[in-house]
Amino acid sequence: MSSQTLSAGPAAESGNGQEAVVQLTDVRRHFGETPAIDGVSLTVRKGEILGLIGRSGAGKSTLIRCLNGLERPDSGSIRIEGREITGLSEPELQPVRRRIGMIFQHFNLLSAKTVEENVALPLKIGGWNREKRLARAAELLDLVGLSGKAKSYPAALSGGQKQRVGIARALAAGPALLLSDEATSALDPETTASILELLKDINARLGLTILLITHEMEVIRTIADRVAVIDAGVIVEEGPVWSVFADPQTETTQNLLAGVRPGLPQSVAARLLPGPASAAQTGAGETILGVDLSGPEAATLLSGLSAELSGGFRLIHGGIDDIQGQPVARFFLGIPSTAGTAAQAIAYLERRGAKVEVFGHVAGHA
């Protein structure tokens, strides 16, 4: 059967993509005196990919366990497809869990079962007969690009193939929500890229809602629509991925982004002075600016600045990235430290809507 006939279940077949599949309101979970989740409110809308990012120990794992009922919050509300789950008994949680698929960092496949048996396992537990569950497994293996591996055992598969089996298994019962818990952390960069592309394709084909738990900003940039940053059990920042990358508001987010956004070169940072260098009095110094801007204006920002400044400037580092179809610019500029030139440059950049930071001054060229 063609993979085009696959469905993510009733929740994926209706609605306009705006209703909430997951809604958390002021959720708290303590272990002793330590708050693992400390007042989290978060919404995941139908059909979107939301990335939840934070360092180890930030509260990501506790949050995901609360979502599937493995942990009970101390207070607050958790709704899955509109149904409050915090007070449900274990038997009452079972149909809710069938609406939630999960993929894991270490795959969690059963080594004694074939690939198709691993994929079909949730259906066996759900009471499907053998013919129907193997037919469904065949559809899903076709979807994830493993139709030729149905009779293989996990030991014969690569890490990427194992994760594809895990994804197929997570989709078996037609969930409304897919939870991805550090699903690419154990994979090499090339395999990670292929798995993220697969998840993006599944999201587009099936309208499946995905909550992606990760500590890697590159994963967020590649696949997510929105990002929420968690630190010490608190959501400290949330927004469209392009917006957060363009202008991170918190130190936590800035630190997480350090590896994927251009930074001031260390060779320049080591030479920075808080005020104009003595050489600047003769025009030999530079004022070092950091400039951030997103949107169409980003493409012409430097050419406009060049026309504005008669003395010119130097591009030290940076460039323009495309995130979710939005140009996101981050530049580090050296502006001649002649009288008024830096102020003129800053005034122009801010008129164009850029965020400007003055890092300091250097003697001579940076």
C-alpha positions as CSV (number, residue, x, y, z in Angstrom):
1,M,0.0,0.0,0.0
2,S,1.3,3.5,-0.8
3,S,2.6,5.6,2.0
4,Q,0.4,8.4,0.7
5,T,-2.6,6.6,2.2
6,L,-1.1,6.9,5.7
7,S,-2.9,8.8,8.4
8,A,-1.7,10.3,11.6
9,G,-5.1,9.5,13.1
10,P,-8.3,11.5,13.6
11,A,-6.5,14.6,15.1
12,A,-4.4,15.0,12.0
13,E,-7.4,14.9,9.7
14,S,-9.4,17.8,10.9
15,G,-8.9,21.4,12.2
16,N,-7.1,24.4,10.8
17,G,-3.8,23.8,12.5
18,Q,-4.4,26.3,15.3
19,E,-6.0,24.3,18.0
20,A,-3.9,23.0,20.9
21,V,-2.8,19.4,20.9
22,V,-0.8,20.0,24.1
23,Q,-1.6,22.7,26.7
24,L,0.3,23.0,29.9
25,T,-0.7,25.6,32.5
26,D,1.5,26.5,35.5
27,V,2.9,22.9,35.8
28,R,5.1,22.2,38.8
29,R,7.0,19.1,39.8
30,H,9.5,19.0,42.7
31,F,11.8,16.3,43.8
32,G,12.3,17.0,47.5
33,E,13.2,20.7,47.7
34,T,14.4,20.8,44.1
35,P,12.0,22.2,41.5
36,A,12.4,20.1,38.3
37,I,9.5,22.0,36.6
38,D,8.7,25.4,38.2
39,G,5.5,26.9,36.7
40,V,5.7,25.9,33.0
41,S,2.9,27.1,30.7
42,L,3.3,25.9,27.1
43,T,1.1,25.3,24.1
44,V,1.8,23.0,21.1
45,R,-0.6,23.6,18.2
46,K,-1.9,21.1,15.8
47,G,0.5,20.4,12.9
48,E,3.5,22.4,14.2
49,I,7.0,21.4,15.3
50,L,7.9,22.9,18.6
51,G,11.5,22.6,19.8
52,L,12.1,22.5,23.5
53,I,15.7,23.2,24.2
54,G,17.8,23.4,27.4
55,R,21.0,22.1,29.0
56,S,21.2,18.8,30.8
57,G,19.2,19.1,34.1
58,A,17.0,22.0,32.8
59,G,13.8,20.0,33.2
60,K,13.2,18.6,29.7
61,S,13.0,15.0,30.7
62,T,10.7,15.6,33.6
63,L,8.4,17.6,31.4
64,I,8.2,14.9,28.8
65,R,7.5,12.3,31.4
66,C,4.6,14.5,32.7
67,L,3.2,14.7,29.2
68,N,2.9,11.0,28.8
69,G,1.7,10.4,32.4
70,L,4.9,8.7,33.7
71,E,5.3,11.5,36.2
72,R,2.5,13.2,38.0
73,P,2.9,17.0,38.4
74,D,2.5,18.4,41.9
75,S,0.2,21.1,40.6
76,G,-1.0,22.7,37.3
77,S,-2.9,21.5,34.3
78,I,-1.9,19.2,31.4
79,R,-4.3,18.8,28.5
80,I,-3.8,16.5,25.6
81,E,-6.2,17.1,22.7
82,G,-8.3,19.0,25.2
83,R,-8.5,16.3,27.9
84,E,-7.1,17.0,31.3
85,I,-4.8,14.1,32.2
86,T,-3.3,15.0,35.6
87,G,-6.0,13.2,37.5
88,L,-6.4,10.2,35.4
89,S,-5.9,6.7,36.7
90,E,-3.4,4.3,35.0
91,P,-6.2,2.5,33.0
92,E,-7.7,5.9,32.0
93,L,-4.2,7.1,30.7
94,Q,-3.9,4.2,28.3
95,P,-6.0,5.6,25.5
96,V,-4.3,9.0,25.9
97,R,-0.9,7.3,25.6
98,R,-2.0,5.7,22.4
99,R,-2.4,9.2,21.0
100,I,1.2,9.9,21.8
101,G,4.1,8.4,19.9
102,M,7.7,8.5,21.2
103,I,11.1,8.2,19.7
104,F,14.2,7.9,21.9
105,Q,17.9,8.7,21.8
106,H,18.9,5.0,22.1
107,F,16.1,3.6,19.9
108,N,14.7,1.1,22.5
109,L,14.1,-1.7,19.9
110,L,13.7,-5.3,20.9
111,S,16.7,-7.2,19.6
112,A,14.9,-10.6,19.4
113,K,12.2,-9.2,17.1
114,T,12.4,-8.4,13.4
115,V,12.1,-4.8,12.1
116,E,8.4,-5.4,11.1
117,E,7.7,-7.0,14.5
118,N,9.2,-4.0,16.3
119,V,7.0,-1.6,14.3
120,A,3.9,-3.7,14.8
121,L,4.4,-4.2,18.5
122,P,2.1,-1.3,19.6
123,L,-0.6,-2.7,17.4
124,K,-0.2,-6.2,18.8
125,I,-0.7,-4.7,22.3
126,G,-3.7,-2.8,20.9
127,G,-5.4,-6.0,19.8
128,W,-4.9,-5.8,16.0
129,N,-4.8,-9.1,14.2
130,R,-1.5,-10.2,12.6
131,E,-2.5,-9.5,9.0
132,K,-3.6,-6.0,9.7
133,R,-0.6,-5.1,11.9
134,L,1.9,-6.4,9.4
135,A,0.2,-4.5,6.6
136,R,0.4,-1.4,8.7
137,A,4.1,-2.1,9.5
138,A,4.8,-2.4,5.7
139,E,3.2,1.0,5.0
140,L,5.2,2.6,7.7
141,L,8.5,1.0,6.7
142,D,7.9,2.3,3.2
143,L,7.3,5.8,4.6
144,V,10.6,5.8,6.5
145,G,12.6,4.3,3.6
146,L,13.1,0.8,5.0
147,S,10.7,-1.4,3.0
148,G,13.5,-3.8,2.3
149,K,14.5,-4.4,5.9
150,A,11.2,-5.8,7.3
151,K,12.7,-9.3,8.0
152,S,16.0,-7.9,9.4
153,Y,16.9,-7.8,13.1
154,P,18.0,-4.5,14.8
155,A,21.6,-5.8,15.2
156,A,22.0,-5.7,11.4
157,L,21.0,-2.1,11.1
158,S,22.9,1.2,11.3
159,G,22.1,3.8,13.9
160,G,20.1,5.8,11.4
161,Q,18.2,2.8,10.3
162,K,17.4,1.9,13.9
163,Q,16.0,5.4,14.5
164,R,13.9,5.1,11.3
165,V,12.4,1.9,12.8
166,G,11.8,3.7,16.0
167,I,9.9,6.5,14.1
168,A,7.8,3.9,12.2
169,R,6.9,2.2,15.5
170,A,6.0,5.5,17.0
171,L,3.6,6.2,14.1
172,A,2.0,2.7,14.2
173,A,-1.2,3.6,16.2
174,G,-1.8,6.9,14.3
175,P,-0.8,9.3,17.1
176,A,-1.8,13.0,17.3
177,L,1.5,13.9,18.9
178,L,5.0,12.7,18.4
179,L,7.5,13.3,21.2
180,S,11.1,13.2,20.1
181,D,13.4,12.9,23.1
182,E,17.0,13.7,22.0
183,A,16.3,11.4,19.1
184,T,19.4,12.4,17.1
185,S,21.9,12.9,19.9
186,A,23.6,9.5,19.3
187,L,23.9,10.0,15.5
188,D,26.6,11.5,13.3
189,P,25.8,14.8,11.6
190,E,25.0,13.3,8.2
191,T,22.6,10.8,9.7
192,T,21.1,13.4,12.0
193,A,20.3,15.6,8.9
194,S,18.6,12.6,7.2
195,I,16.5,11.9,10.3
196,L,15.4,15.5,10.7
197,E,14.5,15.6,7.0
198,L,12.4,12.5,7.5
199,L,10.6,14.1,10.5
200,K,9.9,17.2,8.5
201,D,8.5,15.2,5.7
202,I,6.3,13.2,8.0
203,N,5.1,16.5,9.6
204,A,4.2,17.8,6.2
205,R,2.6,14.7,4.8
206,L,0.5,13.7,7.9
207,G,0.0,17.0,9.6
208,L,1.5,15.4,12.6
209,T,2.3,17.6,15.7
210,I,5.9,17.1,16.9
211,L,7.4,18.2,20.2
212,L,11.2,18.0,19.8
213,I,13.3,17.8,23.0
214,T,16.9,18.6,22.4
215,H,20.0,20.4,23.7
216,E,21.2,21.2,20.1
217,M,20.3,24.5,18.6
218,E,21.3,23.2,15.1
219,V,18.5,20.7,15.4
220,I,16.0,23.5,16.3
221,R,17.2,25.6,13.4
222,T,16.8,22.8,10.9
223,I,13.3,21.6,11.7
224,A,11.3,23.5,14.3
225,D,8.6,26.2,13.7
226,R,8.8,27.6,17.2
227,V,11.3,27.2,20.0
228,A,10.9,27.3,23.8
229,V,14.0,27.6,26.0
230,I,13.9,25.9,29.4
231,D,16.3,26.7,32.2
232,A,16.1,25.4,35.8
233,G,12.5,24.3,35.2
234,V,11.3,27.6,33.8
235,I,10.5,28.6,30.2
236,V,12.8,31.7,29.8
237,E,12.2,32.4,26.2
238,E,9.7,31.4,23.4
239,G,9.0,32.4,19.9
240,P,9.4,31.6,16.2
241,V,12.8,30.1,15.5
242,W,13.9,32.9,13.2
243,S,13.0,35.6,15.7
244,V,14.8,33.9,18.6
245,F,17.9,33.3,16.5
246,A,17.8,36.9,15.3
247,D,17.5,38.5,18.8
248,P,17.9,36.1,21.7
249,Q,16.7,37.9,24.9
250,T,18.2,35.8,27.7
251,E,21.7,34.8,28.6
252,T,20.7,31.2,28.5
253,T,19.5,31.4,24.9
254,Q,22.6,33.4,23.9
255,N,24.8,30.7,25.4
256,L,22.9,27.9,23.6
257,L,23.2,29.8,20.3
258,A,26.9,30.5,20.7
259,G,27.9,27.5,18.5
260,V,25.5,28.3,15.6
261,R,25.6,32.1,15.4
262,P,28.7,34.2,14.4
263,G,30.6,35.5,17.3
264,L,33.3,38.2,17.7
265,P,36.6,36.7,16.7
266,Q,38.8,36.0,19.7
267,S,41.7,37.8,18.1
268,V,39.6,41.0,18.1
269,A,38.0,40.5,21.5
270,A,41.5,40.1,23.1
271,R,42.5,43.6,21.9
272,L,39.3,45.5,22.9
273,L,39.6,48.6,25.0
274,P,36.7,50.2,26.8
275,G,37.4,53.7,25.3
276,P,39.0,55.0,22.1
277,A,42.6,53.8,21.7
278,S,45.2,56.6,21.6
279,A,45.9,55.7,18.0
280,A,42.2,56.5,17.3
281,Q,42.9,60.1,17.8
282,T,44.8,60.1,14.5
283,G,42.1,58.0,12.8
284,A,44.0,54.7,13.0
285,G,41.7,53.0,15.5
286,E,38.3,51.3,15.1
287,T,35.1,51.1,17.0
288,I,33.8,47.5,17.0
289,L,30.1,47.1,16.5
290,G,27.9,44.0,16.7
291,V,24.8,44.4,14.4
292,D,21.7,42.2,14.3
293,L,18.8,42.5,11.9
294,S,16.2,40.2,10.4
295,G,13.9,40.7,7.5
296,P,14.2,42.1,3.9
297,E,16.2,45.1,5.2
298,A,19.1,42.8,6.1
299,A,20.1,42.2,2.5
300,T,20.9,45.9,1.7
301,L,22.1,47.0,5.2
302,L,25.8,47.0,4.4
303,S,25.5,48.6,1.0
304,G,23.4,51.3,2.6
305,L,26.0,51.8,5.3
306,S,28.8,52.1,2.8
307,A,26.9,54.9,1.0
308,E,26.2,56.6,4.4
309,L,29.9,56.7,5.6
310,S,32.4,58.6,3.5
311,G,35.2,56.9,5.4
312,G,33.9,53.4,4.9
313,F,34.0,50.5,7.3
314,R,35.3,47.0,7.5
315,L,33.3,43.8,7.8
316,I,35.2,41.8,10.4
317,H,33.0,38.7,10.6
318,G,29.4,37.5,10.1
319,G,26.9,37.2,7.3
320,I,23.2,36.5,6.5
321,D,21.5,33.2,7.2
322,D,18.1,32.0,6.0
323,I,16.0,30.7,8.8
324,Q,12.4,29.7,8.1
325,G,12.5,31.8,4.9
326,Q,13.6,34.9,6.9
327,P,16.9,36.6,6.3
328,V,18.7,36.9,9.6
329,A,21.9,39.0,9.6
330,R,24.6,39.2,12.2
331,F,27.6,41.4,11.5
332,F,30.7,42.5,13.3
333,L,32.0,45.8,11.9
334,G,35.0,48.0,12.4
335,I,34.1,51.7,12.1
336,P,36.9,54.3,11.8
337,S,37.3,56.0,15.2
338,T,37.3,59.5,13.7
339,A,35.1,62.1,15.4
340,G,31.4,61.3,15.0
341,T,31.8,58.4,12.6
342,A,30.7,55.6,15.0
343,A,27.8,57.7,16.1
344,Q,26.8,58.3,12.5
345,A,27.0,54.6,11.7
346,I,25.0,53.6,14.8
347,A,22.3,56.2,14.0
348,Y,22.0,54.9,10.4
349,L,21.9,51.2,11.5
350,E,19.2,51.9,14.1
351,R,17.1,53.8,11.6
352,R,17.1,50.7,9.4
353,G,15.8,48.7,12.4
354,A,19.1,47.0,13.5
355,K,20.1,46.2,17.0
356,V,23.5,47.6,17.6
357,E,26.0,46.7,20.4
358,V,29.3,48.6,20.9
359,F,31.9,46.1,22.0
360,G,34.7,48.7,22.4
361,H,37.6,50.0,20.5
362,V,40.9,48.7,19.1
363,A,44.1,50.5,18.0
364,G,44.8,50.1,14.4
365,H,42.7,47.6,12.3
366,A,40.9,44.8,14.0
